[in-house]
Amino acid sequence: MSHPQTRVAADLQRLPIPRGPVNLARQAVLRLANVGLTAAYGAYRLHPAIWRFTAKHYHPGLEPFAKLNAWMICQQASLDVPAYQDYLARTGFTFRWWDLDAYTPTSKDDFVRRYSEEHRCWDGRIQRAGTVVDESSGSSGTPFNWMRSKKELDTVHKNVAGYVTMLFKDKDLFCINAFSMGAWATGTNTGLAMAKVAMVKNTGPDLEKILDTMAHFGPGHTYLISAYPPFLKHLVDRMDSEPGVWDEFRLNGFVGGEAMTEGLRDYVQSRFHRVYSGYGASDLTIGMAGESDLSVVIRRALAHDLDFRAEVLGPSESRVPMVFQYNPLETYLETNESGELVATINSAAVMSPRLRYNIGDEATLIDFPRMVELTRRHPQLAAECSTAFADNGMKLPFVLLFGRADSTISYMGANIYPLDIENGLYRDNPQAHLIESFRIELRETHNHEQRPTLHIQLREDSQELSAPERAEMAETIQAGVLGHLASVSRDFAQSMKEDPTTAEIHIEIHYFATGPFTADVAKIKNVYVQRT
């Protein structure tokens, strides 16, 4: 049986490419317009100060302009990207001026798997010199390769540099890049982006190398540690094992790759001054959106103020999303009927354009004036938001991100999400420093009922626990998780009142790389849901 990409490649060779006068004229106009737009966008990336000025003065009136640019990118791709031209023909595309909805959304399964890398590039050609290949983590299955050209990477690096200087400000910034330096090229690109505004050392996720570096250079710098969220916890735990040694060091954190809970943020901020998350994806772009002081305040309110959450997300929503701000001029975002995020990268510099790409994340989009209106109904929250906004003043719209639609377990009429489990793990838990990671599954009991089982992986260097110690740890974790779930989910709290067996969440303690975690050592990202 032939490979799908091989069959499609043969079809593309036979596909007649329309070259009539109307299409040629349309193509010329679009190319000229895109060159102008790309040049205009490049102007505000010339210096981080210009990037910051743009973020502070963004106005919702620019939204139609961003949407128009997304339409122009899609239309030009329909003429100059062989795969997209074929894809639209297969999905019954009909050209309509200024109508972005006319272009069929793409996805990994429908578009990326079907066409080769070359056919997904402008004019079917790969710009080899300077192009870097990024590999996705494979957390959703088979790893994928993603190409980024030299121009595209330069754009990404400048955007990240502008964002970092807006949030962390300090001119004496020393970035220690603890992201993986392997085929997951996002780690390497983070280091390159930070080098535009800071001194950088790329250590990878090596605790001792990071501490050796800090000890060598001393406490006179402001350190910015970039890493996955769980790694910051491991770093804090390691520093706490040497009381007094690291107290004079100024630390900030920049995390990405997976969601961060407010419980984990509170935990690591025992040593870190500020910790912010960035949102990106290997199959889209790096640094697509990021947290701010304002977005953190809003997210904390969504977690604890059920009335505010109902106003923002609807009365039936029990999840607490990540809250980011993003620039529609760079990345035009939409949501489809299923609430999934659809993104178009508004730059002709992207060698393999991302065209109304459905990444599979659930999200809600709210513009800045609307969010201000929602917070003003709550005077205390409004005051906190005003204080937070004054720090960096970003007027960019918000994307409220829930994550992948299948990262959940339904139990007793309620949904249990990994973010809420993580919050519960660190709730009044004196043994939190022993935890490496966790995984949850829904397991069938002997009486044909289902109960959640929470698997806890201990750190590699943890001591062997006695049976009473393991029982005490399991009891503490169960109490923390149940307490947090009941506080954030009305459905779960109601289920506990109606049926006490709802509280039967089983806890299993595993030593490092044992049980369900045996195959996790080689993985970059944590897997939080155990599928049986």
C-alpha positions as CSV (number, residue, x, y, z in Angstrom):
1,M,0.0,0.0,0.0
2,S,1.4,3.4,-0.9
3,H,1.9,6.2,1.6
4,P,-0.8,8.9,1.6
5,Q,1.9,11.6,0.9
6,T,3.2,9.6,-2.0
7,R,-0.3,9.4,-3.6
8,V,-1.0,13.1,-3.0
9,A,2.4,14.1,-4.4
10,A,1.5,12.2,-7.6
11,D,-1.9,14.0,-7.7
12,L,-0.1,17.3,-7.3
13,Q,2.1,16.7,-10.3
14,R,-1.0,16.2,-12.4
15,L,-3.0,19.1,-10.9
16,P,-3.5,21.9,-13.4
17,I,-2.4,25.2,-11.9
18,P,-4.6,28.0,-13.1
19,R,-2.6,30.9,-14.7
20,G,-5.3,33.0,-16.2
21,P,-5.1,36.8,-16.4
22,V,-7.3,37.3,-13.4
23,N,-5.3,35.0,-11.2
24,L,-2.0,36.4,-12.3
25,A,-3.2,40.0,-11.6
26,R,-4.6,38.9,-8.2
27,Q,-1.4,37.1,-7.4
28,A,0.7,40.2,-8.2
29,V,-1.5,42.5,-6.1
30,L,-1.4,40.1,-3.1
31,R,2.4,39.6,-3.4
32,L,2.9,43.3,-3.4
33,A,0.6,43.8,-0.5
34,N,2.2,41.1,1.6
35,V,5.6,42.5,0.9
36,G,4.4,45.9,2.2
37,L,2.8,44.3,5.3
38,T,5.8,42.2,6.1
39,A,8.0,45.3,5.9
40,A,5.6,47.2,8.1
41,Y,5.5,44.4,10.7
42,G,9.3,44.3,10.6
43,A,9.6,47.9,11.5
44,Y,8.1,47.4,15.0
45,R,10.5,44.5,15.6
46,L,13.6,46.6,14.9
47,H,14.0,47.2,18.7
48,P,12.3,45.8,21.8
49,A,11.3,49.3,22.7
50,I,9.2,49.6,19.5
51,W,7.7,46.2,20.2
52,R,6.7,47.3,23.8
53,F,5.2,50.6,22.4
54,T,3.1,48.6,20.0
55,A,1.8,46.2,22.7
56,K,0.9,49.2,25.0
57,H,-1.0,51.0,22.3
58,Y,-2.8,48.2,20.5
59,H,-6.4,49.1,19.8
60,P,-9.4,46.8,18.9
61,G,-9.8,48.8,15.8
62,L,-6.8,47.0,14.4
63,E,-8.7,43.7,14.5
64,P,-10.2,44.0,11.0
65,F,-6.8,44.9,9.6
66,A,-5.3,41.7,11.2
67,K,-8.2,39.6,9.8
68,L,-7.6,41.2,6.4
69,N,-4.0,40.2,6.5
70,A,-5.0,36.6,7.5
71,W,-7.3,36.5,4.4
72,M,-4.4,37.8,2.2
73,I,-2.0,35.1,3.5
74,C,-4.6,32.4,2.9
75,Q,-5.4,33.7,-0.6
76,Q,-1.8,34.0,-1.6
77,A,-1.2,30.5,-0.3
78,S,-4.1,29.2,-2.5
79,L,-2.1,30.4,-5.5
80,D,1.5,29.7,-4.4
81,V,1.5,26.8,-2.0
82,P,0.8,23.5,-4.0
83,A,-0.5,21.6,-1.0
84,Y,-3.0,24.3,0.0
85,Q,-4.1,24.7,-3.6
86,D,-4.9,21.0,-3.8
87,Y,-6.4,20.9,-0.3
88,L,-8.8,23.7,-1.2
89,A,-9.8,22.1,-4.5
90,R,-10.6,18.8,-2.6
91,T,-12.7,20.6,0.0
92,G,-14.9,22.6,-2.5
93,F,-13.3,26.0,-2.1
94,T,-15.0,29.0,-3.8
95,F,-13.1,32.3,-3.9
96,R,-14.8,35.2,-2.2
97,W,-13.2,38.6,-1.7
98,W,-12.4,39.5,1.9
99,D,-14.1,36.4,3.3
100,L,-11.7,34.5,5.6
101,D,-14.3,31.9,6.4
102,A,-14.2,30.7,2.7
103,Y,-10.8,29.1,3.4
104,T,-11.1,25.6,4.8
105,P,-9.3,25.2,8.2
106,T,-6.3,23.0,8.2
107,S,-5.1,20.6,10.9
108,K,-2.4,18.0,11.6
109,D,-4.5,15.1,10.4
110,D,-6.2,16.7,7.4
111,F,-3.3,18.7,6.1
112,V,0.1,18.0,7.6
113,R,-0.1,14.2,7.5
114,R,-1.4,14.3,3.9
115,Y,1.2,16.5,2.2
116,S,5.0,16.5,2.1
117,E,7.1,19.3,3.6
118,E,8.0,20.6,0.1
119,H,4.4,20.9,-1.1
120,R,3.4,22.8,2.1
121,C,6.0,25.5,1.4
122,W,5.7,28.6,-0.8
123,D,6.2,27.5,-4.5
124,G,6.8,23.9,-3.3
125,R,10.4,24.7,-2.3
126,I,12.3,24.4,1.0
127,Q,14.8,27.2,1.8
128,R,17.5,25.0,3.1
129,A,20.2,27.5,4.2
130,G,19.4,28.7,7.7
131,T,16.3,26.5,8.2
132,V,16.0,24.7,11.5
133,V,13.9,21.6,12.0
134,D,12.0,21.4,15.2
135,E,10.5,18.1,16.5
136,S,7.2,18.1,18.4
137,S,7.3,16.1,21.7
138,G,5.0,13.3,20.5
139,S,2.7,13.8,23.5
140,S,-0.2,13.3,21.1
141,G,1.3,10.3,19.3
142,T,4.1,10.1,16.7
143,P,6.6,13.0,16.7
144,F,6.4,15.4,13.8
145,N,9.1,17.6,12.1
146,W,8.5,21.3,11.7
147,M,10.7,23.5,9.5
148,R,11.4,27.2,10.3
149,S,13.4,29.4,7.9
150,K,16.0,31.9,8.9
151,K,13.7,34.9,8.4
152,E,10.9,33.2,10.4
153,L,13.2,32.4,13.3
154,D,14.5,36.0,13.3
155,T,10.9,37.2,13.6
156,V,10.2,34.8,16.5
157,H,13.4,35.8,18.4
158,K,12.6,39.5,18.1
159,N,9.0,38.9,19.4
160,V,10.2,36.9,22.4
161,A,12.9,39.5,23.1
162,G,10.3,42.3,23.2
163,Y,8.0,40.4,25.4
164,V,10.8,39.4,27.9
165,T,12.0,43.0,28.2
166,M,8.4,44.2,28.9
167,L,7.8,41.8,31.7
168,F,11.2,41.5,33.4
169,K,12.7,44.9,32.6
170,D,16.0,44.4,34.4
171,K,18.9,45.5,32.3
172,D,21.3,43.1,34.1
173,L,19.5,40.0,33.0
174,F,21.2,36.6,33.0
175,C,19.1,33.9,31.4
176,I,19.8,30.3,32.3
177,N,18.0,28.3,29.6
178,A,17.0,25.0,31.2
179,F,14.8,23.8,28.3
180,S,15.8,20.6,26.6
181,M,18.5,21.2,23.9
182,G,17.7,18.2,21.8
183,A,15.5,17.8,18.7
184,W,12.9,19.9,20.4
185,A,14.4,23.0,18.9
186,T,12.2,25.4,20.9
187,G,14.8,25.1,23.7
188,T,17.6,26.3,21.4
189,N,15.4,29.1,19.9
190,T,14.6,30.3,23.4
191,G,18.3,30.7,24.1
192,L,18.8,32.6,20.8
193,A,15.9,34.9,21.5
194,M,17.1,35.7,25.0
195,A,20.6,36.4,23.7
196,K,19.1,39.6,22.1
197,V,18.4,41.1,25.5
198,A,20.4,39.2,28.1
199,M,23.5,37.2,28.8
200,V,22.6,33.5,28.2
201,K,23.9,30.1,29.2
202,N,22.1,27.1,27.8
203,T,22.4,24.5,30.5
204,G,19.5,22.3,29.6
205,P,17.5,20.7,32.5
206,D,20.6,20.1,34.7
207,L,20.1,21.2,38.3
208,E,23.7,21.0,39.4
209,K,25.0,22.8,36.3
210,I,22.5,25.7,36.9
211,L,23.5,26.0,40.6
212,D,27.2,25.8,39.7
213,T,26.7,28.6,37.2
214,M,24.9,30.8,39.7
215,A,27.5,30.1,42.3
216,H,30.3,31.1,39.9
217,F,28.7,34.4,38.7
218,G,27.3,35.3,42.1
219,P,24.2,37.1,43.3
220,G,24.9,40.4,41.5
221,H,22.8,39.4,38.5
222,T,19.0,39.1,38.0
223,Y,18.6,35.4,36.9
224,L,15.9,34.4,34.5
225,I,15.4,30.6,34.5
226,S,13.5,29.4,31.4
227,A,12.2,25.8,31.7
228,Y,9.2,23.6,31.9
229,P,7.0,24.4,35.0
230,P,7.8,21.2,36.9
231,F,11.5,21.8,36.6
232,L,11.3,25.1,38.5
233,K,9.8,23.2,41.3
234,H,12.7,20.7,41.3
235,L,15.1,23.7,41.3
236,V,13.3,25.3,44.3
237,D,13.4,21.9,46.1
238,R,17.1,21.6,45.4
239,M,17.9,25.1,46.6
240,D,15.8,24.6,49.8
241,S,18.0,21.6,50.6
242,E,20.8,24.2,51.3
243,P,19.3,26.7,53.7
244,G,20.7,30.2,53.4
245,V,23.0,29.5,50.5
246,W,20.8,31.0,47.8
247,D,18.8,33.6,49.7
248,E,20.6,36.6,48.2
249,F,20.0,35.5,44.6
250,R,17.3,37.4,42.5
251,L,15.4,34.9,40.5
252,N,12.6,35.1,37.8
253,G,11.1,32.3,35.8
254,F,9.8,32.0,32.3
255,V,8.1,28.7,31.6
256,G,6.4,27.0,28.7
257,G,5.6,23.7,27.0
258,E,2.7,22.9,29.4
259,A,0.2,24.7,31.6
260,M,1.2,26.0,35.0
261,T,-1.2,26.0,38.0
262,E,-1.5,28.8,40.4
263,G,-0.6,26.3,43.1
264,L,2.7,25.6,41.5
265,R,3.3,29.3,40.9
266,D,2.8,30.0,44.6
267,Y,5.1,27.2,45.4
268,V,8.0,28.3,43.3
269,Q,7.5,32.0,44.2
270,S,8.9,31.2,47.6
271,R,12.2,31.8,45.8
272,F,11.3,33.4,42.5
273,H,10.1,37.0,42.3
274,R,8.1,36.6,39.1
275,V,7.1,33.5,37.1
276,Y,5.3,33.9,33.7
277,S,4.2,31.3,31.2
278,G,4.4,31.6,27.4
279,Y,2.1,29.9,24.9
280,G,3.3,28.4,21.7
281,A,3.3,25.1,19.8
282,S,5.8,23.3,17.6
283,D,3.3,23.1,14.8
284,L,2.5,26.8,14.9
285,T,5.1,29.2,16.3
286,I,7.1,29.9,19.5
287,G,5.9,32.7,21.8
288,M,2.4,33.0,20.3
289,A,1.0,34.5,23.5
290,G,2.2,35.2,27.0
291,E,1.2,36.0,30.5
292,S,1.4,39.4,32.1
293,D,0.8,40.7,35.7
294,L,-2.8,41.5,34.6
295,S,-3.5,38.1,33.1
296,V,-2.2,36.4,36.3
297,V,-4.6,38.5,38.4
298,I,-7.5,37.6,36.1
299,R,-6.6,33.9,36.2
300,R,-6.4,33.8,40.0
301,A,-9.9,35.5,40.1
302,L,-11.3,32.8,37.7
303,A,-10.0,30.2,40.1
304,H,-11.5,31.6,43.3
305,D,-14.4,33.8,42.3
306,L,-17.1,31.5,40.9
307,D,-19.4,34.4,40.0
308,F,-16.6,36.1,38.0
309,R,-15.9,32.8,36.3
310,A,-19.5,32.3,35.4
311,E,-19.7,35.8,33.9
312,V,-16.5,35.3,31.8
313,L,-16.9,31.6,30.8
314,G,-20.5,30.7,31.4
315,P,-22.3,29.2,34.4
316,S,-21.5,25.6,33.5
317,E,-17.7,26.0,33.1
318,S,-15.8,24.5,36.0
319,R,-12.3,24.6,34.5
320,V,-9.7,27.4,35.1
321,P,-7.9,28.2,31.9
322,M,-4.5,29.7,31.4
323,V,-4.9,33.4,30.6
324,F,-2.6,34.9,28.0
325,Q,-2.3,38.1,25.9
326,Y,-1.5,37.9,22.2
327,N,-1.0,40.2,19.2
328,P,-3.5,39.6,16.4
329,L,-1.3,41.4,14.0
330,E,1.2,38.6,14.4
331,T,-1.1,35.6,15.0
332,Y,-4.7,36.0,14.0
333,L,-6.8,33.7,16.3
334,E,-10.4,32.4,15.9
335,T,-12.4,29.8,17.6
336,N,-14.7,27.3,15.7
337,E,-18.1,25.9,16.7
338,S,-16.4,23.4,19.0
339,G,-14.5,26.1,20.8
340,E,-11.2,25.0,19.4
341,L,-8.5,27.5,18.6
342,V,-7.8,28.2,14.9
343,A,-4.6,30.2,14.1
344,T,-3.2,32.0,11.0
345,I,0.4,33.3,11.2
346,N,0.2,36.7,9.6
347,S,3.7,36.7,8.0
348,A,4.9,35.8,4.6
349,A,8.3,35.0,6.3
350,V,6.8,31.7,7.4
351,M,8.3,29.2,4.9
352,S,5.5,26.6,5.5
353,P,2.5,28.9,6.2
354,R,0.1,28.1,9.0
355,L,-3.3,28.7,7.5
356,R,-6.4,28.7,9.7
357,Y,-4.6,25.9,11.6
358,N,-6.6,24.0,14.2
359,I,-4.2,23.0,16.9
360,G,-6.8,21.1,18.9
361,D,-6.7,23.4,22.0
362,E,-10.0,24.6,23.5
363,A,-10.0,28.4,24.1
364,T,-12.0,31.5,24.5
365,L,-11.1,34.9,23.0
366,I,-11.9,38.2,24.8
367,D,-10.7,41.6,23.6
368,F,-9.2,44.1,26.1
369,P,-12.2,46.5,26.5
370,R,-14.5,43.6,27.1
371,M,-12.2,42.1,29.8
372,V,-12.1,45.6,31.4
373,E,-15.9,45.7,31.4
374,L,-16.1,42.3,33.0
375,T,-13.6,43.1,35.8
376,R,-15.3,46.5,36.6
377,R,-18.3,44.6,38.0
378,H,-16.1,43.4,40.8
379,P,-14.6,46.5,42.6
380,Q,-11.8,44.6,44.5
381,L,-10.8,42.7,41.3
382,A,-10.9,45.9,39.3
383,A,-8.5,47.6,41.7
384,E,-6.1,44.7,41.6
385,C,-6.3,44.7,37.7
386,S,-5.5,48.4,37.6
387,T,-2.4,47.9,39.8
388,A,-1.3,45.0,37.7
389,F,-1.9,46.8,34.4
390,A,0.1,49.8,35.5
391,D,3.3,47.6,35.6
392,N,3.6,47.0,31.8
393,G,0.4,48.4,30.3
394,M,-0.2,45.8,27.6
395,K,-3.6,46.4,25.8
396,L,-3.5,43.2,23.8
397,P,-6.5,40.9,23.7
398,F,-6.8,37.8,25.8
399,V,-6.8,34.1,24.9
400,L,-8.1,31.9,27.7
401,L,-6.7,28.5,27.0
402,F,-8.1,25.2,28.4
403,G,-5.7,22.9,26.6
404,R,-6.4,19.7,24.7
405,A,-10.0,18.6,24.7
406,D,-9.1,15.0,25.6
407,S,-7.0,15.8,28.7
408,T,-9.7,15.1,31.1
409,I,-11.5,12.4,33.1
410,S,-15.2,12.5,33.7
411,Y,-16.2,11.2,37.1
412,M,-19.5,11.4,39.0
413,G,-20.9,13.9,36.6
414,A,-17.8,16.1,36.9
415,N,-14.7,16.6,34.8
416,I,-11.3,16.2,36.5
417,Y,-8.5,18.1,34.8
418,P,-4.7,17.7,35.3
419,L,-4.3,21.4,36.3
420,D,-6.7,20.9,39.2
421,I,-4.9,17.7,40.3
422,E,-1.6,19.6,40.3
423,N,-3.1,22.4,42.4
424,G,-4.3,19.9,44.9
425,L,-0.9,18.1,45.1
426,Y,0.7,21.2,46.5
427,R,-2.1,22.1,48.8
428,D,-0.8,22.0,52.4
429,N,1.5,19.2,51.5
430,P,4.8,19.1,53.4
431,Q,6.0,16.3,51.2
432,A,5.5,18.1,47.9
433,H,9.3,18.3,47.4
434,L,9.4,14.5,47.0
435,I,7.1,14.5,44.0
436,E,8.5,14.2,40.5
437,S,5.2,14.0,38.5
438,F,1.8,12.5,38.4
439,R,-0.7,10.7,36.2
440,I,-4.4,10.1,36.6
441,E,-6.6,7.3,35.2
442,L,-10.1,6.1,35.5
443,R,-10.0,2.5,36.7
444,E,-12.8,0.0,36.9
445,T,-13.3,-1.6,40.4
446,H,-14.2,-5.1,41.3
447,N,-17.9,-4.2,41.6
448,H,-18.0,-2.7,38.0
449,E,-17.8,0.9,39.2
450,Q,-15.2,3.4,38.1
451,R,-12.9,5.3,40.4
452,P,-10.1,7.7,39.6
453,T,-6.6,6.5,40.5
454,L,-3.8,9.1,40.9
455,H,-0.4,7.8,40.3
456,I,2.5,9.7,42.0
457,Q,6.0,9.3,40.8
458,L,8.7,10.1,43.4
459,R,11.9,11.9,42.5
460,E,14.9,9.9,41.4
461,D,16.9,10.9,44.5
462,S,14.1,10.3,47.0
463,Q,14.7,7.9,50.0
464,E,12.8,4.7,50.4
465,L,9.6,5.4,52.3
466,S,8.2,3.1,55.0
467,A,4.7,1.8,54.7
468,P,3.4,4.4,57.3
469,E,5.2,7.2,55.4
470,R,3.6,6.1,52.1
471,A,0.2,5.9,53.7
472,E,0.6,9.4,55.3
473,M,1.7,10.9,51.9
474,A,-1.2,9.3,50.1
475,E,-3.7,10.6,52.7
476,T,-2.2,14.2,52.5
477,I,-2.4,14.1,48.7
478,Q,-6.0,12.8,48.7
479,A,-7.1,15.5,51.1
480,G,-5.5,18.2,49.0
481,V,-6.8,17.0,45.7
482,L,-10.4,16.5,47.0
483,G,-10.3,19.9,48.8
484,H,-9.2,21.7,45.7
485,L,-11.7,19.9,43.4
486,A,-14.5,20.7,45.7
487,S,-13.5,24.4,45.8
488,V,-13.3,24.9,42.0
489,S,-16.0,22.6,40.7
490,R,-19.6,22.9,41.8
491,D,-20.4,19.6,40.1
492,F,-17.7,17.8,42.1
493,A,-18.7,19.5,45.4
494,Q,-22.3,18.5,44.8
495,S,-21.4,14.9,43.9
496,M,-19.5,14.6,47.2
497,K,-22.6,15.8,49.1
498,E,-24.9,13.4,47.3
499,D,-22.6,10.4,47.2
500,P,-19.7,10.1,49.7
501,T,-18.0,7.5,47.4
502,T,-17.1,10.4,45.2
503,A,-14.2,11.0,47.6
504,E,-12.7,7.5,46.8
505,I,-9.8,8.8,44.7
506,H,-7.1,6.1,45.1
507,I,-3.5,7.2,45.4
508,E,-0.6,5.0,44.3
509,I,3.0,5.9,45.1
510,H,5.6,4.8,42.7
511,Y,9.4,5.2,42.8
512,F,11.1,6.9,40.0
513,A,10.6,5.3,36.5
514,T,8.5,2.5,37.8
515,G,4.9,1.4,37.3
516,P,3.1,3.6,34.6
517,F,6.2,5.9,34.5
518,T,8.6,3.2,33.3
519,A,8.7,4.5,29.7
520,D,8.7,8.2,30.6
521,V,12.4,8.7,31.1
522,A,13.1,9.5,27.4
523,K,10.1,11.8,27.0
524,I,10.4,15.6,27.0
525,K,6.9,16.4,28.2
526,N,5.0,14.9,31.1
527,V,1.9,12.8,30.2
528,Y,-0.9,13.5,32.7
529,V,-3.7,11.1,31.7
530,Q,-3.3,7.4,31.7
531,R,-5.4,5.8,29.0
532,T,-6.3,2.2,29.4
